[in-house]
Amino acid sequence: MKEYRSSLGNIKIHRRLISQIAELATKEVEGIDSLAITSRMWLSHLLSFFNISGIKVDIASEELKIEIPIVVKYGYNVYEVATALQEKVLDNLLRSLNIDNAFINIKVKGISYT
């Protein structure tokens, strides 16, 4: 949990909120098919019922670290899609939470042929 202080009190940002903002960014970037939770479809389907996305957020140090596993659509440049996602996540964090510094790891787990 990331904590900020204002003149009126404390503001606590839970890592689940940061994960949700990153997950929404994956839906806004063209070329991303889905988040890659696991290679086993039945397990990823089960985890989706519990609202588990597979995005890892580490707020232990001063630096915010986010790891996002994705599946890229066939025909898109993987590097361009990954960098576009990094930029989109950082932009959404800045607009939503006023966080302008984060280390965003994108792990491309596969390519979707559908």
Backbone hydrogen bonds, N-H to C=O, Kabsch-Sander energy under -0.5 kcal/mol:
donor,donor_aa,acceptor,acceptor_aa,energy
2,K,13,I,-2.8
4,Y,11,I,-3.1
6,S,9,G,-3.1
9,G,6,S,-0.7
11,I,4,Y,-3.0
13,I,2,K,-3.7
13,I,11,I,-0.5
14,H,12,K,-0.6
17,L,14,H,-0.9
18,I,14,H,-1.3
19,S,15,R,-2.2
20,Q,16,R,-2.2
21,I,17,L,-2.1
22,A,18,I,-2.1
23,E,19,S,-2.4
24,L,20,Q,-2.4
25,A,21,I,-1.5
26,T,22,A,-1.3
27,K,23,E,-0.8
27,K,24,L,-0.6
28,E,24,L,-0.6
28,E,25,A,-1.0
29,V,25,A,-0.8
30,E,28,E,-0.5
32,I,29,V,-1.3
33,D,31,G,-0.6
33,D,71,V,-2.8
34,S,71,V,-1.3
36,A,69,P,-2.1
37,I,35,L,-0.9
41,M,39,S,-0.7
44,S,40,R,-2.1
45,H,41,M,-2.3
46,L,42,W,-1.9
47,L,43,L,-2.6
48,S,44,S,-1.6
49,F,45,H,-0.8
49,F,46,L,-0.9
50,F,46,L,-0.6
50,F,47,L,-0.8
51,N,48,S,-1.1
52,I,47,L,-1.9
53,S,51,N,-0.6
56,K,67,E,-2.2
58,D,65,K,-3.1
59,I,57,V,-0.5
64,L,101,N,-0.6
65,K,58,D,-2.4
66,I,103,F,-2.6
67,E,56,K,-2.7
68,I,105,N,-2.9
70,I,107,K,-2.6
71,V,34,S,-2.6
72,V,110,G,-2.3
73,K,31,G,-3.2
74,Y,112,S,-2.4
76,Y,73,K,-1.5
78,V,76,Y,-0.6
81,V,77,N,-2.2
82,A,78,V,-2.4
83,T,79,Y,-2.5
84,A,80,E,-2.1
85,L,81,V,-2.0
86,Q,82,A,-2.1
87,E,83,T,-2.3
88,K,84,A,-2.3
89,V,85,L,-2.7
90,L,86,Q,-2.2
91,D,87,E,-2.3
92,N,88,K,-2.6
93,L,89,V,-2.5
94,L,90,L,-2.1
95,R,91,D,-2.4
96,S,92,N,-2.7
97,L,93,L,-2.3
98,N,93,L,-0.6
98,N,94,L,-1.0
99,I,93,L,-1.6
100,D,98,N,-0.6
103,F,64,L,-3.2
104,I,102,A,-0.7
105,N,66,I,-3.4
105,N,103,F,-0.7
106,I,104,I,-0.5
107,K,68,I,-2.5
107,K,105,N,-0.5
108,V,106,I,-0.6
109,K,70,I,-2.9
109,K,107,K,-0.8
110,G,70,I,-0.8
112,S,72,V,-2.8
